[in-house]
Amino acid sequence: MFEKSLVDLIRGMRGHKGREAEYIQSAIKECRTEIRSQDMDVKATALLKLIYLEMFGYDMTWAAFNILEVMSAAKHMQKRVGYLAAVQTFRPDTEVLMLAENLLKKDLTSPSIPTLSLPLITLPHLVTSSLALSILPDLLPRLTHSQPAVRKKTITTLYRLALVYPETLIVAWPKIKDRLLDENEDSSVTAATVNVVCELGWRRPRDFLPLAPRLFELLIEGGNNWMAIKIIKLFAVLTPLEPRLVKKLVRPLTNLIQSTTAMSLLYECVSGIIQGGILDGADAGVNVEEVADLCISKLRGMILLEGDPNLKYVALLAFNKIVTTHPALVAMQQDVILRCLDDPDVSIRLQALELATGMVSSDNLQSVVDRLMKQLANAPPEKSTFLNGSVEDQDNTDLEQKLVPDKRGSEASPLPNEYRHEIISKILDMCAADTYANITDFEWYIETLVKLIRQLPGKTNDTLTGRHDRTLNLPARIGSQLLDVTVRVKELRPEAVRAAERLATMSSRGMYFASHGYGQAEILEVAAWLCGEYAVHLSSPYEVINSLVHDQTKDFASSTIGTIVQAIPKVFASITKSANQEWNASRKGTLELMLGRITSFLDTLSAHPNLEVQERSVEFLELLKLGSEALSAATIDAPEAPLLLIHALPALFEGSDLNPVSSAAQKKVPIPEDLDLDTPLNPNLDTILRSSQLIDEEEGDDEQTTAFNKFYFEREITALASIRPTTRSQYVEADNDEAVSYQGIPDSPQTQARKKAERAARNRDDPFYIPGGAHTPSDEIASVIGKQAGDLDVDSIPIVDLNIDPSQLQHGQSTEKPKKKPKRKFMIAADETLDPTSDQLSSSFSDTRAPRSLTRNLSNTAPSSSVPATGNRRNFLSVDSSNLGAFSLSDQEQSGTLQLDIERRLAEEAEMAAALKEVERKRLELARQEEEARTHVAEGVDEEGIVVKRKKKRSKKPAGDETTEQSLVDTLKKKKKKKVKKSEGGDPVQDSQPDFTEQ
């Protein structure tokens, strides 16, 4: 029968393009038949084909027992195939692994070097604690093998055994140490020993300090860059424990940096200097500045001279380690670092961005931030195709097509949303570091924050999946810093409030917010709070009021609506306070119109599903209704506006300034001695609740209860057609209508008639009062505009005197050229605390005394660098090495105890094996006895199964026959007589035939 080889299998797969799966299934079926063959060559060939298919993801665990058969083959080529299959297939939980234990021990004692190497290579992949304990006595003698290759493989195998069975080190460490200290040892064995020592050293470095002289000799001798890298890594861990090593290592490390041409060794030398604390070793007599300058110059050359992006990346990594101790020296390489921000590799950009964050100071902060802002403005944003469901199906794209670069246009490539998010986050971190210590021009920073709003990326995967981590929410962080700067820097409040005013007005939102609209609610929440808290600095409060009561406000989140509702009466109070300066009919009419719009807006929010928004709306609605009544009752002849509007309403929002509060202030508040949080406020609360439920059940059919439920739960909410009323009379007569809010109690018809009569008598002599039946100017304007062009009566258009306040002109309408502003000095307010001696500056917005809604929703905490760990598939080669840290190699008592423990375990296992052997023998004896008891003994067979020949009784013969019988016997004796042969030496030799002579 003709069997296919591995080459035939590969050719067949290439020949069945498009139908590979069908061909592979047929090949696996053939392999299942061939692997059961008695011919070991056929079995090994089938297993080799299964190994190749296993690399494509096809399962071959079903052939575990056949793998053992091929592993035990006599030919080395077949045995090697079996061990290769065991490496790829066997795991520590494989059931047939216990059957391979004796085979591994047998091959470990093989005199053939190739055969001995097979178990040494295979054991690290499938070792278990029980297998390690069993195989350790056979593995330790291989450390003294005559061949260096065997000693090298044995050392690495012992390390892998120690990861699974840490007690291995107690027995193996003295022999491993001897291999390291042996100066005549082969270099490959020494390199392997150094590798194992380095892996063990970072867990318990103190145990390896006695090896420092030998390691230093190996570092000086050189010749092996890989071994030198491992030694440098180990010395970086040992130097904190032995400060004298710092001065000892400076000269060889600097010589290596200056002389080596291997970039890997150069980077490890620089990394060893940084991690080993040599740059902090000024006390040990080290010229730190010279060493740091040498490292930085070499790293600069790796970025400029080498075109390899990997070297550029590791150089930036080293810069990030040096910048913590020598930021000034790193800042001198600003040109090279900022050039890396434009690198096409995103990973290099991120490292350069991280480095730029660490090297900023008050001198270069603005230049670095402006460079990042320029990169954000010039690069187009990434298209968020996943938001509208138009993502291209990448699974159906050919792999070769993905490798072809896209050269369809020469425009700048778009920035990924993740990288854009990282840039904005780093800008906020750089500017807010140490409570804005590096910022010298806060006006520039306010403008930068406003520009960052425009550059916000779209919704990311975190926002789509419902994660609302405030540390990752860039709009909330930008808003919190805008608010924090305004609160801390009093000199900056006019500029900050004008910036917030531009963000809040409807006419300019399109210029300052991105087109996708992400983050608009969070920014408007802060802008509304600033406009309300510092309304005195507003340049156009009327436009701010009109923007806050716009229909679009109702679509925001509840927290944003609540802040806007809180800011509206504050802005209105600042308007009424300034209205008393020029009190006239025009000002009164303006206030009446504005009050009507505000009350209509609050009236629609009085039934909002959020209780906080509903409560604020109802409270301010009732308050402003009182103001509307007072304004309607005021006359033009009065010297000033109603006191309720110009004194009482502004007094509600006046008081001391809000200052930032330290995060530790709350902990310093003393707890009252009589505070008892365990005692309930009302001990009869459960009884009251149960009685209320019983009352509801008993009075469920009462008419009063039905009306109550209908009013609160079934009343239809009146939807207004528009927030803007048609005439001013509708606001004046709005008090006669039935109250929409559930807080308002409707007046009786007699009370309404009396109020109407009093109002008519009061307004009868008022020349500015317009009766209900008359037409207002707004009605006239609407009727004129509604006419056709031919019937237009120009004379009927009313003439209105517009008193424009020059201070109300927008910022961009000034024709004069702006003069260069002198440099201003800003004072940053510190955090308030109960103990002035322990003030701690904090840039966190959560420390600022702000409204509860803003404190709850906004945070200035820096984003966390850690990423939730994802459930990645664990590699089968990864082994937990945390148990090695619990062993001290220098503890002799522990070493002796563990040595006795291992010997005791070995003795117990040997005793257990002997007991099991004895039990197996007894079991076989009992089985044999039971089988014999069931067997029927045949005639002529004894109990032991031996055939017995019975002698026949001889009959007496007559005397005459004795002579004949005697002659016959003599004849037989002659025939059966033994033959004597002569040997070459003349000695007689007997024939080997048995003697059948009768006795």
Secondary structure, DSSP 8 states (H G I E B T S, - for coil): -----HHHHHHHHHHTTT-HHHHHHHHHHHHHHHTT-S-HHHHHHHHHHHHHHHTTT---GGGHHHHHHHHT-SSHHHHHHHHHHHHHH--TT-GGGGGGHHHHHHHHT-S-HHHHHHHHHHHHHH--HHHHHHHHHHHGGGGG-SSHHHHHHHHHHHHHHHHH-TTHHHHHHHHHHHHHH-TTS-HHHHHHHHHHHHHHHTTSGGGGGGGHHHHHHHHHH---HHHHHHHHHHHHHHTTT-THHHHHHHHHHHHHHHH---HHHHHHHHHHHHHTTGGG-GGGT--HHHHHHHHHHHHHHHHHT---HHHHHHHHHHHHHHTTT-HHHHHTTHHHHHHGGG-S-HHHHHHHHHHHHHH--TTTHHHHHHHHHHHHHHS-B---TTTTT----GGGS-HHHHHS---S--S---B-HHHHHHHHHHHHHHHHTTTTTT-S-HHHHHHHHHHHHHT-----HHHHTT---TTT-HHHHHHHHHHHHHHHBGGGHHHHHHHHHHHHSGGGHHHHS-TT-TTHHHHHHHHHHHHHHTGGG-S-HHHHHHHHTSGGGGGS-HHHHHHHHHHHHHHHHHHHHHHGGG--HHHHHHHHHHHHHHHHHHHHHTT-SSHHHHHHHHHHHHHHHHHHHHHHH--TTSSS--HIIIIIHHHTT-SS---BB-TTTGGGS---TT--SSS-S-TTHHHHHHHHHHHHHHTTT-HHHHHHHHHHHS------S-SS-S-THHHHGGGGS---STT-----HHHHHHHHHHHHHHSTT-TT---TTS--HHHHHHHHHHS-STT--GGGS--------GGGS-GGG--S-----------B---B-S-GGG------GGGB---HHHHHH------------------TT----GGGGG--TT-HHHHHHHHHHHHHHHHHHHHHHHHHHHHHHHHHHHHHHHHHHHS---TTB-TTS-B-----------GGGHHHHHHHHHHHHHHT---EEE-TTS-EEE-SS------
